């Protein structure tokens, strides 16, 4: 039934009884009954819910609502970035992560996503891989500085400080920074038998780096 069908006197009486100038302390929308303010944080939360069940385009669409409310809201840019990452839009995802970093440089998930997507860009454009790999290192090291050991992405447990270190080990090797790649192998696989003085060390290091996948979970 619409409000227009209710006599004005009844509406006035109801307003007086409820105290029309007051909002319920549990209802930031001022009486819509659900107690939830549908702001940019709300819609970003809905976006992450859709991300977690694999509805990546739906997540992007919902985050657009959040960004229409606040175009600088970094968590919504992060959600968009991770959703586009899952759909294979690496260049777009990288731009969204970088934009999110610009608005909130403490948001670890944007640095991590940026590192993974910079690496993907390096793979996709192998003829100009080095600057992308250098960006991977820059973003990855910054993420580890912020997150420390034991960090796990709240919306995807396969993404962690460990998996980021695996990525960095591969990139360090590709950049011929073998000592740094070896350091990560030692950290994630302390029982390795690598010896830099032995013949065939670089090949053995490559095998060790490529074998880190499980250790980075």
C-alpha positions in Angstrom: 0.0 0.0 0.0 1.4 3.4 -0.9 1.7 6.3 1.6 -0.6 8.3 -0.7 -3.6 6.1 0.2 -3.1 6.8 4.0 -5.0 9.8 5.3 -2.8 12.8 6.2 -4.1 12.8 9.8 -2.9 9.3 10.3 0.5 10.1 8.8 0.8 13.2 11.1 -0.1 11.2 14.2 2.4 8.5 13.3 5.1 11.1 12.8 4.4 12.7 16.2 4.4 9.4 18.0 7.7 8.4 16.4 9.4 11.7 16.9 9.9 12.7 13.3 13.0 14.8 14.0 14.9 11.8 15.5 16.7 8.9 13.8 16.8 5.5 15.4 20.3 5.1 17.0 20.5 1.8 15.3 19.4 3.1 11.9 21.7 5.5 10.1 19.3 5.8 7.3 16.7 7.4 9.6 13.9 4.8 9.7 14.2 2.6 6.6 14.1 -0.4 8.9 17.2 -2.3 8.0 19.8 -0.4 10.0 22.3 -0.5 7.2 23.6 2.6 5.4 24.0 1.8 1.8 27.1 3.8 1.2 30.3 3.1 -0.7 31.5 0.7 2.0 28.3 -1.3 1.9 28.4 -1.7 -1.9 32.1 -2.6 -1.8 31.2 -5.3 0.7 28.5 -6.6 -1.7 31.2 -6.6 -4.4 33.5 -8.7 -2.3 30.7 -11.1 -1.6 30.2 -11.6 -5.3 34.0 -11.9 -5.8 34.1 -14.8 -3.3 31.5 -16.8 -5.2 33.1 -16.2 -8.5 30.6 -13.6 -9.9 33.5 -11.3 -11.0 31.5 -9.1 -13.5 28.8 -8.7 -10.9 31.5 -7.6 -8.4 32.7 -5.0 -10.9 29.2 -3.7 -11.5 28.5 -3.3 -7.8 31.8 -1.6 -7.1 30.9 0.9 -9.8 28.0 1.9 -7.6 30.4 2.5 -4.7 32.7 4.5 -7.0 29.8 6.6 -8.2 29.4 7.6 -4.6 33.1 8.2 -4.0 35.5 7.9 -6.9 38.5 7.9 -4.5 37.3 5.0 -2.4 40.4 2.7 -2.6 38.7 -0.5 -1.3 36.2 -0.4 -4.2 39.1 0.0 -6.6 40.8 -2.9 -5.0 37.7 -5.1 -5.4 37.4 -4.0 -9.0 41.0 -4.8 -9.6 40.9 -8.3 -8.2 37.7 -9.0 -10.1 39.2 -7.9 -13.4 42.4 -9.9 -12.5 40.2 -13.0 -12.3 38.6 -12.2 -15.6 42.1 -11.9 -17.3 42.0 -8.1 -17.7 45.6 -7.6 -16.4 46.2 -4.1 -17.8 42.9 -2.8 -16.5 43.4 -4.5 -13.1 46.9 -3.0 -12.8 45.6 0.5 -13.4 42.9 0.0 -10.8 45.4 -1.2 -8.2 47.7 1.7 -8.9 44.8 4.2 -8.6 43.8 2.6 -5.3 47.4 3.0 -4.1 47.2 6.6 -5.1 44.2 7.1 -2.8 45.4 4.8 0.1 49.0 3.8 0.1 48.5 1.5 3.1 46.1 -0.9 1.3 48.2 -4.0 1.2 45.9 -5.9 -1.2 46.4 -3.2 -3.9 50.2 -3.5 -3.7 50.0 -7.3 -3.9 47.6 -7.2 -6.8 49.8 -4.6 -8.5 52.8 -6.9 -8.1 51.0 -9.9 -9.6 49.6 -7.8 -12.5 52.9 -6.1 -13.3 54.4 -9.6 -13.5 51.7 -10.7 -15.9 52.3 -7.6 -18.0 56.0 -8.6 -18.2 55.0 -12.1 -19.4 52.6 -10.7 -21.9 55.1 -8.2 -23.3 58.2 -10.3 -23.1 60.1 -8.0 -25.4 59.9 -5.2 -22.8 59.6 -7.4 -19.7 62.3 -5.7 -17.5 60.4 -2.5 -16.5 57.4 -4.6 -15.6 59.5 -7.0 -13.6 61.1 -4.1 -11.8 57.7 -2.7 -11.0 56.8 -6.2 -9.7 59.7 -6.0 -7.3 58.9 -2.5 -6.2 55.2 -3.3 -5.5 56.0 -6.7 -4.0 58.6 -5.4 -1.5 56.3 -2.6 -0.5 53.5 -5.0 0.2 55.8 -7.2 2.3 56.9 -4.1 4.3 53.3 -3.3 5.0 52.0 -6.8 5.6 54.9 -8.7 7.1 54.9 -12.5 7.5 51.8 -14.5 7.8 49.5 -12.1 5.8 46.7 -13.8 4.0 44.3 -12.0 1.6 40.9 -11.9 3.3 39.0 -12.7 0.1 41.3 -15.3 -1.4 43.4 -17.5 0.9 45.6 -18.6 -2.0 47.1 -15.1 -2.0 49.5 -14.5 0.9 52.8 -13.1 1.8 54.2 -16.6 1.0 52.8 -16.7 -2.5 54.1 -13.1 -3.1 57.6 -14.2 -2.0 57.4 -17.1 -4.6 56.5 -14.5 -7.2 59.4 -12.3 -6.2 61.8 -15.3 -6.3 60.9 -15.9 -9.9 61.2 -12.3 -10.8 64.6 -11.9 -9.0 65.8 -14.9 -11.0 64.6 -13.4 -14.3 66.4 -10.1 -13.4 69.6 -12.1 -12.6 69.4 -11.1 -9.0 70.3 -14.6 -8.0 71.3 -13.9 -4.4 67.9 -12.4 -3.6 66.2 -15.4 -5.3 68.3 -17.7 -3.2 67.4 -15.9 0.0 63.7 -16.5 -0.6 64.4 -20.2 -1.3 66.3 -20.4 2.0 63.3 -18.8 3.7 60.6 -20.9 2.2 62.6 -24.2 1.9 65.3 -24.2 4.6 66.2 -27.8 3.8 67.4 -27.0 0.3 71.0 -28.0 -0.6 71.8 -25.2 -3.0 75.5 -24.3 -3.1 76.6 -21.2 -5.2 80.1 -22.6 -5.6 79.0 -25.8 -7.3 78.8 -26.3 -11.1 75.3 -26.0 -12.4 74.2 -23.7 -9.5 72.1 -21.4 -11.6 70.1 -24.3 -13.1 69.7 -25.8 -9.6 68.5 -22.5 -8.3 66.0 -22.2 -11.1 64.6 -25.6 -10.3 64.4 -24.7 -6.6 62.6 -21.4 -7.4 60.1 -23.2 -9.6 59.5 -25.8 -6.9 58.4 -23.2 -4.3 54.7 -23.0 -5.3 53.4 -25.2 -2.5 55.8 -23.5 0.0 54.2 -20.2 -0.6 50.7 -21.1 0.4 
